[in-house]
């Protein structure tokens, strides 16, 4: 018998529970808004106890907006060379962001649209998204600084701040268009945002 099988089954169940809670939060927020919705309601909709809810999420807002997981994972995998010019490092960061963005083939695209619509009208979710973006910037800055040890810390900070600003701007504009009924591709919006920034500073 495979010793990893019970562990794999446990991991799958945890992912399923995480997904069920997330979906329940999205549904309830769409139906009645963030503030009137309680953790107890989300837990009941997901078929779990409030105690189980808090094993997965620290707040009801986080259940709907569980964090920029894909970008955090991409940052963790980012490899740059200390000998590369900063322009090459920026290109590597952009490639990383494109992979994390997913684009039209991303199976979570419809769900991303739902989150974008909620973000457009829910201040509590907007506040959490802003906090997550600060975390992303800090994470990227730390990752780059560890690999670019001889570079000016100001340059590394600017690189991280600009990279996350383009990411944020892309999702924000894509979300605005999604609310208006445009079913465009977030990856294309990211590329447009990146090119527009280059045009502005050239």
mmCIF file of the C-alpha atoms, coordinates in Angstrom:
data_MODEL
# 
_entry.id   MODEL 
# 
loop_
_atom_site.group_PDB 
_atom_site.id 
_atom_site.type_symbol 
_atom_site.label_atom_id 
_atom_site.label_alt_id 
_atom_site.label_comp_id 
_atom_site.label_asym_id 
_atom_site.label_entity_id 
_atom_site.label_seq_id 
_atom_site.pdbx_PDB_ins_code 
_atom_site.Cartn_x 
_atom_site.Cartn_y 
_atom_site.Cartn_z 
_atom_site.occupancy 
_atom_site.B_iso_or_equiv 
_atom_site.pdbx_formal_charge 
_atom_site.auth_seq_id 
_atom_site.auth_comp_id 
_atom_site.auth_asym_id 
_atom_site.auth_atom_id 
_atom_site.pdbx_PDB_model_num 
ATOM 1   C CA . UNK A 1 1   ? 0.000   0.000  0.000   1.00 0.00 ? 1   UNK A CA 1 
ATOM 2   C CA . UNK A 1 2   ? 1.209   3.499  -0.820  1.00 0.00 ? 2   UNK A CA 1 
ATOM 3   C CA . UNK A 1 3   ? 2.133   5.308  2.416   1.00 0.00 ? 3   UNK A CA 1 
ATOM 4   C CA . UNK A 1 4   ? 1.520   8.650  0.710   1.00 0.00 ? 4   UNK A CA 1 
ATOM 5   C CA . UNK A 1 5   ? -2.093  7.802  -0.159  1.00 0.00 ? 5   UNK A CA 1 
ATOM 6   C CA . UNK A 1 6   ? -3.637  8.890  3.191   1.00 0.00 ? 6   UNK A CA 1 
ATOM 7   C CA . UNK A 1 7   ? -1.624  12.106 3.089   1.00 0.00 ? 7   UNK A CA 1 
ATOM 8   C CA . UNK A 1 8   ? -2.730  12.793 -0.498  1.00 0.00 ? 8   UNK A CA 1 
ATOM 9   C CA . UNK A 1 9   ? -6.355  12.104 0.417   1.00 0.00 ? 9   UNK A CA 1 
ATOM 10  C CA . UNK A 1 10  ? -6.082  14.466 3.397   1.00 0.00 ? 10  UNK A CA 1 
ATOM 11  C CA . UNK A 1 11  ? -4.571  17.172 1.191   1.00 0.00 ? 11  UNK A CA 1 
ATOM 12  C CA . UNK A 1 12  ? -7.376  16.766 -1.359  1.00 0.00 ? 12  UNK A CA 1 
ATOM 13  C CA . UNK A 1 13  ? -10.008 17.003 1.367   1.00 0.00 ? 13  UNK A CA 1 
ATOM 14  C CA . UNK A 1 14  ? -8.370  20.148 2.718   1.00 0.00 ? 14  UNK A CA 1 
ATOM 15  C CA . UNK A 1 15  ? -8.354  21.704 -0.757  1.00 0.00 ? 15  UNK A CA 1 
ATOM 16  C CA . UNK A 1 16  ? -12.011 20.736 -1.222  1.00 0.00 ? 16  UNK A CA 1 
ATOM 17  C CA . UNK A 1 17  ? -12.965 22.283 2.126   1.00 0.00 ? 17  UNK A CA 1 
ATOM 18  C CA . UNK A 1 18  ? -10.995 25.441 1.301   1.00 0.00 ? 18  UNK A CA 1 
ATOM 19  C CA . UNK A 1 19  ? -12.797 25.663 -2.048  1.00 0.00 ? 19  UNK A CA 1 
ATOM 20  C CA . UNK A 1 20  ? -16.235 25.020 -0.511  1.00 0.00 ? 20  UNK A CA 1 
ATOM 21  C CA . UNK A 1 21  ? -15.782 27.789 2.061   1.00 0.00 ? 21  UNK A CA 1 
ATOM 22  C CA . UNK A 1 22  ? -14.506 30.179 -0.607  1.00 0.00 ? 22  UNK A CA 1 
ATOM 23  C CA . UNK A 1 23  ? -17.479 29.444 -2.872  1.00 0.00 ? 23  UNK A CA 1 
ATOM 24  C CA . UNK A 1 24  ? -19.934 29.842 0.001   1.00 0.00 ? 24  UNK A CA 1 
ATOM 25  C CA . UNK A 1 25  ? -18.460 33.237 0.872   1.00 0.00 ? 25  UNK A CA 1 
ATOM 26  C CA . UNK A 1 26  ? -18.653 34.403 -2.748  1.00 0.00 ? 26  UNK A CA 1 
ATOM 27  C CA . UNK A 1 27  ? -22.277 33.281 -3.071  1.00 0.00 ? 27  UNK A CA 1 
ATOM 28  C CA . UNK A 1 28  ? -23.394 34.947 0.152   1.00 0.00 ? 28  UNK A CA 1 
ATOM 29  C CA . UNK A 1 29  ? -21.520 38.169 -0.556  1.00 0.00 ? 29  UNK A CA 1 
ATOM 30  C CA . UNK A 1 30  ? -23.123 38.304 -3.997  1.00 0.00 ? 30  UNK A CA 1 
ATOM 31  C CA . UNK A 1 31  ? -26.573 37.633 -2.525  1.00 0.00 ? 31  UNK A CA 1 
ATOM 32  C CA . UNK A 1 32  ? -26.539 39.952 0.490   1.00 0.00 ? 32  UNK A CA 1 
ATOM 33  C CA . UNK A 1 33  ? -23.261 41.902 0.645   1.00 0.00 ? 33  UNK A CA 1 
ATOM 34  C CA . UNK A 1 34  ? -20.198 41.538 2.848   1.00 0.00 ? 34  UNK A CA 1 
ATOM 35  C CA . UNK A 1 35  ? -21.247 43.339 6.020   1.00 0.00 ? 35  UNK A CA 1 
ATOM 36  C CA . UNK A 1 36  ? -24.566 41.535 6.618   1.00 0.00 ? 36  UNK A CA 1 
ATOM 37  C CA . UNK A 1 37  ? -22.959 38.138 6.010   1.00 0.00 ? 37  UNK A CA 1 
ATOM 38  C CA . UNK A 1 38  ? -21.639 36.271 9.049   1.00 0.00 ? 38  UNK A CA 1 
ATOM 39  C CA . UNK A 1 39  ? -18.988 33.595 9.425   1.00 0.00 ? 39  UNK A CA 1 
ATOM 40  C CA . UNK A 1 40  ? -21.725 31.309 10.774  1.00 0.00 ? 40  UNK A CA 1 
ATOM 41  C CA . UNK A 1 41  ? -23.702 31.720 7.543   1.00 0.00 ? 41  UNK A CA 1 
ATOM 42  C CA . UNK A 1 42  ? -20.651 30.996 5.390   1.00 0.00 ? 42  UNK A CA 1 
ATOM 43  C CA . UNK A 1 43  ? -19.772 27.932 7.453   1.00 0.00 ? 43  UNK A CA 1 
ATOM 44  C CA . UNK A 1 44  ? -23.346 26.627 7.271   1.00 0.00 ? 44  UNK A CA 1 
ATOM 45  C CA . UNK A 1 45  ? -23.461 27.142 3.487   1.00 0.00 ? 45  UNK A CA 1 
ATOM 46  C CA . UNK A 1 46  ? -20.149 25.281 3.133   1.00 0.00 ? 46  UNK A CA 1 
ATOM 47  C CA . UNK A 1 47  ? -21.273 22.451 5.427   1.00 0.00 ? 47  UNK A CA 1 
ATOM 48  C CA . UNK A 1 48  ? -18.593 23.031 8.073   1.00 0.00 ? 48  UNK A CA 1 
ATOM 49  C CA . UNK A 1 49  ? -18.469 24.386 11.604  1.00 0.00 ? 49  UNK A CA 1 
ATOM 50  C CA . UNK A 1 50  ? -17.335 27.960 12.377  1.00 0.00 ? 50  UNK A CA 1 
ATOM 51  C CA . UNK A 1 51  ? -14.324 26.409 14.090  1.00 0.00 ? 51  UNK A CA 1 
ATOM 52  C CA . UNK A 1 52  ? -13.373 24.649 10.859  1.00 0.00 ? 52  UNK A CA 1 
ATOM 53  C CA . UNK A 1 53  ? -13.880 27.908 8.975   1.00 0.00 ? 53  UNK A CA 1 
ATOM 54  C CA . UNK A 1 54  ? -11.219 29.593 11.118  1.00 0.00 ? 54  UNK A CA 1 
ATOM 55  C CA . UNK A 1 55  ? -8.749  26.793 10.404  1.00 0.00 ? 55  UNK A CA 1 
ATOM 56  C CA . UNK A 1 56  ? -8.769  27.944 6.779   1.00 0.00 ? 56  UNK A CA 1 
ATOM 57  C CA . UNK A 1 57  ? -9.448  31.690 6.908   1.00 0.00 ? 57  UNK A CA 1 
ATOM 58  C CA . UNK A 1 58  ? -8.871  34.380 9.501   1.00 0.00 ? 58  UNK A CA 1 
ATOM 59  C CA . UNK A 1 59  ? -11.911 36.447 8.453   1.00 0.00 ? 59  UNK A CA 1 
ATOM 60  C CA . UNK A 1 60  ? -14.999 36.331 6.270   1.00 0.00 ? 60  UNK A CA 1 
ATOM 61  C CA . UNK A 1 61  ? -13.393 38.829 3.866   1.00 0.00 ? 61  UNK A CA 1 
ATOM 62  C CA . UNK A 1 62  ? -10.369 36.590 3.416   1.00 0.00 ? 62  UNK A CA 1 
ATOM 63  C CA . UNK A 1 63  ? -12.661 33.693 2.540   1.00 0.00 ? 63  UNK A CA 1 
ATOM 64  C CA . UNK A 1 64  ? -13.795 35.558 -0.571  1.00 0.00 ? 64  UNK A CA 1 
ATOM 65  C CA . UNK A 1 65  ? -10.374 36.989 -1.326  1.00 0.00 ? 65  UNK A CA 1 
ATOM 66  C CA . UNK A 1 66  ? -7.938  34.318 -0.157  1.00 0.00 ? 66  UNK A CA 1 
ATOM 67  C CA . UNK A 1 67  ? -4.859  36.159 -1.344  1.00 0.00 ? 67  UNK A CA 1 
ATOM 68  C CA . UNK A 1 68  ? -2.755  36.416 -4.445  1.00 0.00 ? 68  UNK A CA 1 
ATOM 69  C CA . UNK A 1 69  ? -1.689  32.798 -4.017  1.00 0.00 ? 69  UNK A CA 1 
ATOM 70  C CA . UNK A 1 70  ? -0.520  32.273 -7.595  1.00 0.00 ? 70  UNK A CA 1 
ATOM 71  C CA . UNK A 1 71  ? 1.688   35.350 -7.589  1.00 0.00 ? 71  UNK A CA 1 
ATOM 72  C CA . UNK A 1 72  ? 3.150   34.480 -4.173  1.00 0.00 ? 72  UNK A CA 1 
ATOM 73  C CA . UNK A 1 73  ? 4.015   31.008 -5.474  1.00 0.00 ? 73  UNK A CA 1 
ATOM 74  C CA . UNK A 1 74  ? 5.533   32.512 -8.631  1.00 0.00 ? 74  UNK A CA 1 
ATOM 75  C CA . UNK A 1 75  ? 7.635   34.911 -6.550  1.00 0.00 ? 75  UNK A CA 1 
ATOM 76  C CA . UNK A 1 76  ? 8.912   31.989 -4.476  1.00 0.00 ? 76  UNK A CA 1 
ATOM 77  C CA . UNK A 1 77  ? 10.033  30.280 -7.697  1.00 0.00 ? 77  UNK A CA 1 
ATOM 78  C CA . UNK A 1 78  ? 11.599  33.404 -9.235  1.00 0.00 ? 78  UNK A CA 1 
ATOM 79  C CA . UNK A 1 79  ? 15.288  33.030 -10.054 1.00 0.00 ? 79  UNK A CA 1 
ATOM 80  C CA . UNK A 1 80  ? 17.392  35.961 -11.223 1.00 0.00 ? 80  UNK A CA 1 
ATOM 81  C CA . UNK A 1 81  ? 21.140  36.371 -11.554 1.00 0.00 ? 81  UNK A CA 1 
ATOM 82  C CA . UNK A 1 82  ? 23.142  38.959 -9.651  1.00 0.00 ? 82  UNK A CA 1 
ATOM 83  C CA . UNK A 1 83  ? 25.103  39.570 -12.876 1.00 0.00 ? 83  UNK A CA 1 
ATOM 84  C CA . UNK A 1 84  ? 21.992  40.410 -14.927 1.00 0.00 ? 84  UNK A CA 1 
ATOM 85  C CA . UNK A 1 85  ? 21.277  44.075 -15.722 1.00 0.00 ? 85  UNK A CA 1 
ATOM 86  C CA . UNK A 1 86  ? 18.192  45.394 -13.963 1.00 0.00 ? 86  UNK A CA 1 
ATOM 87  C CA . UNK A 1 87  ? 16.342  45.538 -17.280 1.00 0.00 ? 87  UNK A CA 1 
ATOM 88  C CA . UNK A 1 88  ? 16.789  41.760 -17.589 1.00 0.00 ? 88  UNK A CA 1 
ATOM 89  C CA . UNK A 1 89  ? 15.644  41.291 -13.997 1.00 0.00 ? 89  UNK A CA 1 
ATOM 90  C CA . UNK A 1 90  ? 12.533  43.336 -14.770 1.00 0.00 ? 90  UNK A CA 1 
ATOM 91  C CA . UNK A 1 91  ? 11.813  41.149 -17.806 1.00 0.00 ? 91  UNK A CA 1 
ATOM 92  C CA . UNK A 1 92  ? 12.128  38.048 -15.613 1.00 0.00 ? 92  UNK A CA 1 
ATOM 93  C CA . UNK A 1 93  ? 9.669   39.553 -13.128 1.00 0.00 ? 93  UNK A CA 1 
ATOM 94  C CA . UNK A 1 94  ? 7.268   40.385 -15.969 1.00 0.00 ? 94  UNK A CA 1 
ATOM 95  C CA . UNK A 1 95  ? 7.465   36.833 -17.312 1.00 0.00 ? 95  UNK A CA 1 
ATOM 96  C CA . UNK A 1 96  ? 6.758   35.541 -13.811 1.00 0.00 ? 96  UNK A CA 1 
ATOM 97  C CA . UNK A 1 97  ? 3.706   37.804 -13.559 1.00 0.00 ? 97  UNK A CA 1 
ATOM 98  C CA . UNK A 1 98  ? 2.415   36.644 -16.960 1.00 0.00 ? 98  UNK A CA 1 
ATOM 99  C CA . UNK A 1 99  ? 2.590   33.025 -15.857 1.00 0.00 ? 99  UNK A CA 1 
ATOM 100 C CA . UNK A 1 100 ? 0.768   33.845 -12.606 1.00 0.00 ? 100 UNK A CA 1 
ATOM 101 C CA . UNK A 1 101 ? -1.834  35.907 -14.486 1.00 0.00 ? 101 UNK A CA 1 
ATOM 102 C CA . UNK A 1 102 ? -2.986  32.815 -16.356 1.00 0.00 ? 102 UNK A CA 1 
ATOM 103 C CA . UNK A 1 103 ? -5.028  34.463 -19.098 1.00 0.00 ? 103 UNK A CA 1 
ATOM 104 C CA . UNK A 1 104 ? -7.878  33.163 -21.193 1.00 0.00 ? 104 UNK A CA 1 
ATOM 105 C CA . UNK A 1 105 ? -7.041  29.491 -20.622 1.00 0.00 ? 105 UNK A CA 1 
ATOM 106 C CA . UNK A 1 106 ? -7.253  29.915 -16.837 1.00 0.00 ? 106 UNK A CA 1 
ATOM 107 C CA . UNK A 1 107 ? -10.103 27.743 -15.486 1.00 0.00 ? 107 UNK A CA 1 
ATOM 108 C CA . UNK A 1 108 ? -10.649 30.218 -12.616 1.00 0.00 ? 108 UNK A CA 1 
ATOM 109 C CA . UNK A 1 109 ? -11.346 33.152 -14.947 1.00 0.00 ? 109 UNK A CA 1 
ATOM 110 C CA . UNK A 1 110 ? -15.107 33.200 -14.314 1.00 0.00 ? 110 UNK A CA 1 
ATOM 111 C CA . UNK A 1 111 ? -14.467 33.125 -10.587 1.00 0.00 ? 111 UNK A CA 1 
ATOM 112 C CA . UNK A 1 112 ? -11.955 35.963 -10.962 1.00 0.00 ? 112 UNK A CA 1 
ATOM 113 C CA . UNK A 1 113 ? -14.700 37.994 -12.655 1.00 0.00 ? 113 UNK A CA 1 
ATOM 114 C CA . UNK A 1 114 ? -17.027 37.349 -9.727  1.00 0.00 ? 114 UNK A CA 1 
ATOM 115 C CA . UNK A 1 115 ? -14.355 38.532 -7.296  1.00 0.00 ? 115 UNK A CA 1 
ATOM 116 C CA . UNK A 1 116 ? -13.685 41.597 -9.474  1.00 0.00 ? 116 UNK A CA 1 
ATOM 117 C CA . UNK A 1 117 ? -17.357 42.533 -9.380  1.00 0.00 ? 117 UNK A CA 1 
ATOM 118 C CA . UNK A 1 118 ? -17.432 42.206 -5.596  1.00 0.00 ? 118 UNK A CA 1 
ATOM 119 C CA . UNK A 1 119 ? -14.253 44.254 -5.271  1.00 0.00 ? 119 UNK A CA 1 
ATOM 120 C CA . UNK A 1 120 ? -15.766 47.035 -7.347  1.00 0.00 ? 120 UNK A CA 1 
ATOM 121 C CA . UNK A 1 121 ? -18.522 47.606 -4.778  1.00 0.00 ? 121 UNK A CA 1 
ATOM 122 C CA . UNK A 1 122 ? -17.294 46.271 -1.424  1.00 0.00 ? 122 UNK A CA 1 
ATOM 123 C CA . UNK A 1 123 ? -14.951 48.608 0.554   1.00 0.00 ? 123 UNK A CA 1 
ATOM 124 C CA . UNK A 1 124 ? -14.104 45.881 3.086   1.00 0.00 ? 124 UNK A CA 1 
ATOM 125 C CA . UNK A 1 125 ? -12.765 43.646 0.313   1.00 0.00 ? 125 UNK A CA 1 
ATOM 126 C CA . UNK A 1 126 ? -10.901 46.590 -1.230  1.00 0.00 ? 126 UNK A CA 1 
ATOM 127 C CA . UNK A 1 127 ? -9.119  47.185 2.092   1.00 0.00 ? 127 UNK A CA 1 
ATOM 128 C CA . UNK A 1 128 ? -8.064  43.530 2.300   1.00 0.00 ? 128 UNK A CA 1 
ATOM 129 C CA . UNK A 1 129 ? -6.845  43.576 -1.333  1.00 0.00 ? 129 UNK A CA 1 
ATOM 130 C CA . UNK A 1 130 ? -4.714  46.658 -0.570  1.00 0.00 ? 130 UNK A CA 1 
ATOM 131 C CA . UNK A 1 131 ? -3.155  44.890 2.418   1.00 0.00 ? 131 UNK A CA 1 
ATOM 132 C CA . UNK A 1 132 ? -2.430  41.830 0.279   1.00 0.00 ? 132 UNK A CA 1 
ATOM 133 C CA . UNK A 1 133 ? -0.705  43.989 -2.326  1.00 0.00 ? 133 UNK A CA 1 
ATOM 134 C CA . UNK A 1 134 ? 1.626   45.387 0.356   1.00 0.00 ? 134 UNK A CA 1 
ATOM 135 C CA . UNK A 1 135 ? 2.429   41.791 1.309   1.00 0.00 ? 135 UNK A CA 1 
ATOM 136 C CA . UNK A 1 136 ? 3.146   40.940 -2.340  1.00 0.00 ? 136 UNK A CA 1 
ATOM 137 C CA . UNK A 1 137 ? 5.501   43.905 -2.707  1.00 0.00 ? 137 UNK A CA 1 
ATOM 138 C CA . UNK A 1 138 ? 7.376   43.008 0.482   1.00 0.00 ? 138 UNK A CA 1 
ATOM 139 C CA . UNK A 1 139 ? 7.618   39.374 -0.606  1.00 0.00 ? 139 UNK A CA 1 
ATOM 140 C CA . UNK A 1 140 ? 8.956   40.270 -4.059  1.00 0.00 ? 140 UNK A CA 1 
ATOM 141 C CA . UNK A 1 141 ? 11.414  42.811 -2.637  1.00 0.00 ? 141 UNK A CA 1 
ATOM 142 C CA . UNK A 1 142 ? 12.753  40.238 -0.176  1.00 0.00 ? 142 UNK A CA 1 
ATOM 143 C CA . UNK A 1 143 ? 13.106  37.596 -2.906  1.00 0.00 ? 143 UNK A CA 1 
ATOM 144 C CA . UNK A 1 144 ? 14.941  39.975 -5.238  1.00 0.00 ? 144 UNK A CA 1 
ATOM 145 C CA . UNK A 1 145 ? 17.187  41.381 -2.496  1.00 0.00 ? 145 UNK A CA 1 
ATOM 146 C CA . UNK A 1 146 ? 18.306  37.869 -1.541  1.00 0.00 ? 146 UNK A CA 1 
ATOM 147 C CA . UNK A 1 147 ? 19.503  37.257 -5.117  1.00 0.00 ? 147 UNK A CA 1 
ATOM 148 C CA . UNK A 1 148 ? 20.723  40.759 -6.017  1.00 0.00 ? 148 UNK A CA 1 
ATOM 149 C CA . UNK A 1 149 ? 22.924  41.305 -3.001  1.00 0.00 ? 149 UNK A CA 1 
ATOM 150 C CA . UNK A 1 150 ? 25.253  43.838 -4.656  1.00 0.00 ? 150 UNK A CA 1 
ATOM 151 C CA . UNK A 1 151 ? 22.484  46.028 -6.079  1.00 0.00 ? 151 UNK A CA 1 
ATOM 152 C CA . UNK A 1 152 ? 21.277  49.344 -4.748  1.00 0.00 ? 152 UNK A CA 1 
ATOM 153 C CA . UNK A 1 153 ? 18.407  48.588 -2.324  1.00 0.00 ? 153 UNK A CA 1 
ATOM 154 C CA . UNK A 1 154 ? 16.512  51.572 -3.748  1.00 0.00 ? 154 UNK A CA 1 
ATOM 155 C CA . UNK A 1 155 ? 16.603  50.033 -7.232  1.00 0.00 ? 155 UNK A CA 1 
ATOM 156 C CA . UNK A 1 156 ? 15.364  46.708 -5.861  1.00 0.00 ? 156 UNK A CA 1 
ATOM 157 C CA . UNK A 1 157 ? 12.553  48.439 -3.966  1.00 0.00 ? 157 UNK A CA 1 
ATOM 158 C CA . UNK A 1 158 ? 11.496  50.414 -7.053  1.00 0.00 ? 158 UNK A CA 1 
ATOM 159 C CA . UNK A 1 159 ? 11.521  47.270 -9.153  1.00 0.00 ? 159 UNK A CA 1 
ATOM 160 C CA . UNK A 1 160 ? 9.257   45.454 -6.665  1.00 0.00 ? 160 UNK A CA 1 
ATOM 161 C CA . UNK A 1 161 ? 6.913   48.421 -6.263  1.00 0.00 ? 161 UNK A CA 1 
ATOM 162 C CA . UNK A 1 162 ? 6.552   48.972 -10.014 1.00 0.00 ? 162 UNK A CA 1 
ATOM 163 C CA . UNK A 1 163 ? 6.024   45.267 -10.723 1.00 0.00 ? 163 UNK A CA 1 
ATOM 164 C CA . UNK A 1 164 ? 3.196   44.976 -8.201  1.00 0.00 ? 164 UNK A CA 1 
ATOM 165 C CA . UNK A 1 165 ? 1.710   48.328 -9.298  1.00 0.00 ? 165 UNK A CA 1 
ATOM 166 C CA . UNK A 1 166 ? 1.425   47.049 -12.885 1.00 0.00 ? 166 UNK A CA 1 
ATOM 167 C CA . UNK A 1 167 ? -0.082  43.782 -11.614 1.00 0.00 ? 167 UNK A CA 1 
ATOM 168 C CA . UNK A 1 168 ? -2.597  45.692 -9.465  1.00 0.00 ? 168 UNK A CA 1 
ATOM 169 C CA . UNK A 1 169 ? -3.463  48.161 -12.232 1.00 0.00 ? 169 UNK A CA 1 
ATOM 170 C CA . UNK A 1 170 ? -4.056  45.328 -14.693 1.00 0.00 ? 170 UNK A CA 1 
ATOM 171 C CA . UNK A 1 171 ? -6.473  43.511 -12.393 1.00 0.00 ? 171 UNK A CA 1 
ATOM 172 C CA . UNK A 1 172 ? -8.194  46.763 -11.428 1.00 0.00 ? 172 UNK A CA 1 
ATOM 173 C CA . UNK A 1 173 ? -8.839  47.822 -15.036 1.00 0.00 ? 173 UNK A CA 1 
ATOM 174 C CA . UNK A 1 174 ? -9.781  44.283 -16.073 1.00 0.00 ? 174 UNK A CA 1 
ATOM 175 C CA . UNK A 1 175 ? -12.222 44.185 -13.148 1.00 0.00 ? 175 UNK A CA 1 
ATOM 176 C CA . UNK A 1 176 ? -13.768 47.512 -14.175 1.00 0.00 ? 176 UNK A CA 1 
ATOM 177 C CA . UNK A 1 177 ? -14.310 46.158 -17.674 1.00 0.00 ? 177 UNK A CA 1 
ATOM 178 C CA . UNK A 1 178 ? -15.665 42.866 -16.301 1.00 0.00 ? 178 UNK A CA 1 
ATOM 179 C CA . UNK A 1 179 ? -18.259 44.792 -14.264 1.00 0.00 ? 179 UNK A CA 1 
ATOM 180 C CA . UNK A 1 180 ? -19.248 46.582 -17.488 1.00 0.00 ? 180 UNK A CA 1 
ATOM 181 C CA . UNK A 1 181 ? -19.750 43.234 -19.226 1.00 0.00 ? 181 UNK A CA 1 
ATOM 182 C CA . UNK A 1 182 ? -16.446 42.993 -21.105 1.00 0.00 ? 182 UNK A CA 1 
ATOM 183 C CA . UNK A 1 183 ? -15.105 39.431 -20.943 1.00 0.00 ? 183 UNK A CA 1 
ATOM 184 C CA . UNK A 1 184 ? -11.564 40.337 -21.952 1.00 0.00 ? 184 UNK A CA 1 
ATOM 185 C CA . UNK A 1 185 ? -8.390  38.503 -21.015 1.00 0.00 ? 185 UNK A CA 1 
ATOM 186 C CA . UNK A 1 186 ? -6.514  39.697 -17.877 1.00 0.00 ? 186 UNK A CA 1 
ATOM 187 C CA . UNK A 1 187 ? -3.214  38.634 -19.427 1.00 0.00 ? 187 UNK A CA 1 
ATOM 188 C CA . UNK A 1 188 ? -3.800  40.968 -22.370 1.00 0.00 ? 188 UNK A CA 1 
ATOM 189 C CA . UNK A 1 189 ? -4.674  43.748 -19.936 1.00 0.00 ? 189 UNK A CA 1 
ATOM 190 C CA . UNK A 1 190 ? -1.422  43.086 -18.061 1.00 0.00 ? 190 UNK A CA 1 
ATOM 191 C CA . UNK A 1 191 ? 0.565   43.384 -21.296 1.00 0.00 ? 191 UNK A CA 1 
ATOM 192 C CA . UNK A 1 192 ? -1.260  46.583 -22.232 1.00 0.00 ? 192 UNK A CA 1 
ATOM 193 C CA . UNK A 1 193 ? -0.573  48.081 -18.786 1.00 0.00 ? 193 UNK A CA 1 
ATOM 194 C CA . UNK A 1 194 ? 3.086   47.168 -19.006 1.00 0.00 ? 194 UNK A CA 1 
ATOM 195 C CA . UNK A 1 195 ? 3.474   48.689 -22.446 1.00 0.00 ? 195 UNK A CA 1 
ATOM 196 C CA . UNK A 1 196 ? 1.586   51.826 -21.451 1.00 0.00 ? 196 UNK A CA 1 
ATOM 197 C CA . UNK A 1 197 ? 3.949   52.304 -18.504 1.00 0.00 ? 197 UNK A CA 1 
ATOM 198 C CA . UNK A 1 198 ? 6.951   51.960 -20.812 1.00 0.00 ? 198 UNK A CA 1 
ATOM 199 C CA . UNK A 1 199 ? 5.438   54.515 -23.158 1.00 0.00 ? 199 UNK A CA 1 
ATOM 200 C CA . UNK A 1 200 ? 4.816   56.956 -20.328 1.00 0.00 ? 200 UNK A CA 1 
ATOM 201 C CA . UNK A 1 201 ? 8.369   56.824 -18.965 1.00 0.00 ? 201 UNK A CA 1 
ATOM 202 C CA . UNK A 1 202 ? 10.222  56.645 -22.279 1.00 0.00 ? 202 UNK A CA 1 
# 
